[in-house]
Amino acid sequence: MMISPGAGHTYPMVPLGWALQLAGHEVLVASCGPGLLMGEAGVRCVDVAPGLSLTQMQGKLARHRPDVIARLNNDALDPDYHETIGMAVAGALRLQPDMVEAMIRTAEEWRPDVIVYSPLLTPALVAAAKLGIPAVRNEFGLVRTDDSPRLMREMHGELFEAHGVDLPEVTATIDITPPSMGVIEPDSWQMAAIPFNGGGVLPSDAYDYLVRAERDTPRVAVTFGSGPPPLETARVVRNIVAAAPDMDAEFVLAAPNVDLDDLGPLPRNVTTLGWAPLVSLMSRSSLVIHHGGPGSAFGAIMSGLPQIIPSFGGLGRPLIMDAVAGRGVGMAVPPEEVGRELLESVLADEKMRTAALEVREEIRGLPTPSDVVGRLGELVENSGGRAG
């Protein structure tokens, strides 16, 4: 497996890593930074760029290509959104040649039978082509990267040429998007999303609050992902804290990446947990407010919860907001509209909750990661390789 160094890029691939190992296959993950979270989930990793994270890659891209960042931040208005994503990823990889070459070198040394990779990760395509093996893209879900091999071949052509290869002869795509929330390409392999937000020991105070504490009011979970929060996050949090005292609900801020010091003393019905596994929090909540990441969106759906997404700009978020709002499982609103009126309206919206439960059942009926492992074996066998 080759994974971009971001938690949101890593977690969707954990269930397939588990399934491959349970089927007796040997798995190695080539990544760095947050991509090595696969190791905490029990999958062997190799660090191809010690200390490097997706956040650092984005920062370097912003310094060298502010024009690309500007396009991403206005992507809701960009008719060439897919091309904008490809341009950003190719640019970020071009600024990290050591990581790119280390990924390719790791594949050449380990000689796998197939490479499963996170979307738009060009080194995986180059390595698969050099080894003559299939390359299988594991989509994030809700964020489409249709025909990304062709796009990355165009955007990152010098890397293919430097290694003397073209695109791999055999490619496939794993898509975890529920059919009712997006267009599924006919040749994609559908797979059920299994939310994973990290393992480890749940702090005792978090456990007491989430599991033992009795409650008779709705709970609103607030989270803004694992990376740097969007620029308008502080405004949203202030609005939520201001609305809380007048609401018959409790609020949980699971946002360790958000500075809460300027808020002063919090209302009695607002609790901060810092880090907490989202699945633990969402399973005992009534509503989720989040930054628009696919992991958070899927976590809310699999918990049968409505969700509110402030319309932050940034990579992929407009696509996720469109999918969530279009299916009726949540709302995407301007950050300034997150307040008491909106919160009470969504908490009372049974239609939205029903839609989330419908999609949850839809996901449960999709092929499992174990089913996809079987298809990977067939792909390797039919391409002249071996599975093992």
SVG drawing of the C-alpha trace seen along z (x, -y; Angstrom):
<svg xmlns="http://www.w3.org/2000/svg" viewBox="-39 -36 54 53">
<polyline fill="none" stroke="black" stroke-width="0.4" points="0.0,0.0 1.1,-3.6 -0.6,-6.3 -0.3,-10.1 0.9,-11.4 -2.5,-12.5 -4.8,-10.9 -7.8,-11.5 -6.0,-9.7 -5.0,-6.8 -8.1,-5.9 -10.2,-4.9 -7.6,-2.2 -7.3,-0.6 -10.3,1.9 -8.8,3.2 -5.4,3.6 -7.0,5.6 -8.9,7.8 -5.8,8.5 -3.9,9.6 -6.8,11.7 -6.8,13.5 -3.1,14.4 -1.6,11.8 1.6,9.9 1.0,6.1 3.5,3.3 2.5,-0.4 4.9,-3.0 4.1,-6.4 5.2,-8.9 3.9,-11.2 0.2,-10.5 0.3,-7.8 2.1,-5.7 -1.1,-5.5 -1.6,-2.3 1.1,-0.9 -1.0,-1.7 -3.9,0.1 -1.7,3.2 -0.4,3.0 3.4,3.0 4.8,-0.3 8.0,-1.8 8.7,-5.5 9.7,-6.9 10.2,-10.5 10.7,-10.8 8.9,-13.8 7.0,-14.8 3.2,-15.4 0.5,-16.4 0.2,-19.7 3.9,-20.5 3.5,-19.6 0.5,-21.9 2.5,-24.7 5.3,-24.3 3.0,-24.3 1.4,-27.5 4.7,-29.2 5.8,-28.1 2.4,-28.0 0.0,-30.5 -2.0,-30.5 -2.9,-26.9 -3.9,-27.4 -6.1,-30.3 -7.9,-28.1 -8.4,-25.4 -9.9,-27.9 -12.3,-29.0 -13.0,-25.5 -16.7,-25.8 -16.6,-28.2 -14.0,-26.4 -15.5,-24.5 -12.2,-22.6 -12.2,-21.4 -10.7,-17.9 -7.9,-19.5 -7.3,-21.9 -6.9,-19.0 -4.5,-17.3 -2.4,-20.4 -2.2,-20.8 -1.2,-17.2 1.3,-17.1 2.8,-20.4 3.1,-19.2 4.7,-15.9 7.1,-17.8 8.3,-19.7 9.0,-16.5 11.2,-14.5 12.9,-12.5 9.6,-11.1 8.5,-10.3 11.7,-8.5 11.7,-6.6 8.2,-5.3 9.2,-4.0 12.4,-2.5 10.6,-0.8 8.3,0.9 11.2,2.0 12.9,3.5 9.9,5.2 8.4,6.3 4.7,6.6 2.1,8.3 -0.2,5.3 -0.1,1.7 -3.2,0.3 -2.8,-3.5 -4.6,-6.6 -5.9,-8.8 -3.6,-11.0 -0.4,-9.4 1.7,-9.4 4.6,-7.4 2.3,-4.4 1.5,-4.5 5.2,-4.8 6.2,-2.0 3.5,0.3 4.4,-0.4 8.1,0.3 7.2,3.6 4.6,4.6 1.9,5.1 -1.6,3.8 -2.3,0.4 -5.5,0.2 -6.8,-3.2 -8.7,-3.3 -11.0,-6.3 -11.8,-8.4 -15.5,-8.3 -17.7,-11.3 -14.6,-13.0 -14.3,-11.9 -10.9,-11.6 -12.3,-10.1 -9.6,-9.1 -6.9,-10.3 -4.2,-8.1 -4.5,-9.9 -4.6,-13.3 -1.5,-12.5 0.3,-11.3 -0.4,-14.7 0.4,-16.8 3.4,-14.8 4.8,-13.6 8.4,-14.3 8.3,-11.7 7.1,-9.0 9.7,-10.0 12.5,-10.0 11.7,-6.4 11.1,-5.4 7.5,-4.2 4.0,-5.0 0.8,-4.2 0.5,-0.7 -1.3,1.7 -3.7,3.0 -5.5,0.5 -8.7,0.7 -10.6,-1.5 -12.2,-0.8 -15.1,-3.2 -16.7,-3.5 -19.2,-6.1 -22.8,-4.9 -24.6,-4.8 -27.3,-7.2 -24.7,-9.8 -22.7,-9.9 -22.1,-8.6 -20.3,-5.2 -18.3,-4.5 -19.4,-1.2 -16.0,0.5 -15.4,-0.5 -15.3,2.0 -17.8,1.0 -16.8,1.5 -18.7,0.7 -17.2,-2.1 -16.1,-1.1 -15.3,-4.2 -12.0,-4.1 -10.7,-7.2 -7.7,-5.8 -7.1,-3.4 -5.4,-3.6 -6.5,-4.0 -9.6,-6.1 -8.8,-8.5 -10.7,-7.7 -12.4,-11.1 -13.6,-10.7 -14.8,-7.2 -16.7,-8.4 -18.3,-11.2 -19.1,-9.3 -20.2,-5.9 -21.1,-6.2 -22.7,-9.6 -26.5,-9.5 -28.1,-12.2 -31.6,-13.1 -30.9,-15.9 -29.5,-15.8 -25.8,-15.8 -24.1,-17.8 -20.6,-16.7 -18.3,-19.3 -15.1,-18.3 -12.8,-19.9 -10.6,-17.0 -7.0,-16.1 -5.2,-18.8 -5.0,-22.6 -8.6,-23.9 -10.2,-26.0 -9.8,-29.8 -13.3,-30.4 -13.4,-27.6 -13.0,-30.0 -16.1,-32.0 -18.2,-28.8 -17.0,-27.7 -17.8,-31.1 -21.3,-31.0 -21.9,-27.5 -20.6,-28.5 -22.8,-31.6 -25.9,-29.6 -25.3,-26.8 -26.7,-28.5 -30.1,-29.0 -30.5,-25.5 -31.7,-22.3 -28.7,-20.3 -25.2,-19.5 -22.2,-20.2 -18.9,-18.3 -16.0,-20.1 -13.6,-17.3 -11.3,-19.7 -7.7,-19.6 -6.5,-21.6 -8.7,-24.6 -7.5,-27.2 -10.2,-27.7 -8.4,-30.0 -10.0,-33.2 -13.5,-31.9 -13.1,-32.4 -15.2,-30.2 -17.4,-27.8 -21.1,-27.4 -22.1,-24.5 -23.5,-22.5 -20.3,-22.7 -17.5,-20.1 -14.1,-19.8 -12.6,-16.4 -9.6,-17.1 -8.8,-13.9 -11.5,-11.3 -12.3,-8.6 -15.1,-10.0 -16.9,-6.6 -17.1,-6.7 -18.4,-10.2 -20.8,-10.0 -22.4,-6.7 -23.7,-8.7 -24.6,-12.0 -27.7,-13.4 -26.0,-15.8 -22.5,-16.3 -20.9,-19.6 -17.7,-19.0 -15.3,-20.5 -16.4,-18.6 -13.9,-15.7 -15.0,-12.3 -14.2,-10.5 -16.4,-12.8 -19.2,-12.6 -19.1,-8.8 -18.8,-8.6 -22.1,-10.6 -23.9,-8.5 -22.8,-5.2 -24.0,-6.5 -27.4,-7.5 -26.9,-11.2 -27.7,-14.4 -24.7,-16.6 -24.0,-20.3 -21.0,-21.3 -19.9,-25.0 -19.1,-25.9 -15.3,-26.2 -13.3,-26.2 -10.5,-23.8 -9.6,-20.5 -12.6,-18.3 -15.0,-20.0 -17.5,-21.3 -17.9,-17.8 -18.6,-16.4 -21.0,-19.2 -22.9,-18.6 -23.2,-14.9 -24.3,-15.4 -26.9,-18.1 -28.0,-16.4 -28.9,-13.2 -30.6,-15.0 -28.4,-13.6 -27.2,-17.0 -26.8,-20.7 -24.0,-22.8 -24.3,-26.4 -22.2,-29.6 -20.2,-29.6 -22.0,-32.7 -25.3,-30.8 -24.3,-28.2 -26.3,-29.3 -29.2,-28.4 -31.9,-28.6 -30.1,-26.3 -29.1,-23.9 -32.6,-23.5 -34.0,-23.1 -31.7,-20.2 -32.0,-18.5 -35.8,-18.4 -35.5,-17.3 -36.6,-13.6 -36.5,-13.5 -32.8,-14.2 -32.2,-11.5 -34.2,-9.0 -32.1,-9.7 -28.9,-9.1 -30.3,-5.7 -31.3,-4.8 -27.8,-5.5 -26.3,-3.5 -28.4,-0.5 -27.3,-1.0 -23.6,-0.9 -24.2,2.2 -25.4,3.9 -22.3,3.2 -19.4,5.7 -17.1,6.0 -13.3,5.4 -13.0,9.2 -15.0,9.4 -12.6,6.9 -9.6,8.9 -11.0,11.7 -11.2,9.4 -7.6,8.2 -6.5,11.9 -8.3,12.4 -6.8,9.2 -3.3,10.4 -3.9,13.9 -5.4,12.6 -2.5,10.1 0.0,12.9 1.2,12.3 0.7,14.2 -1.3,13.5 0.4,14.1"/>
</svg>
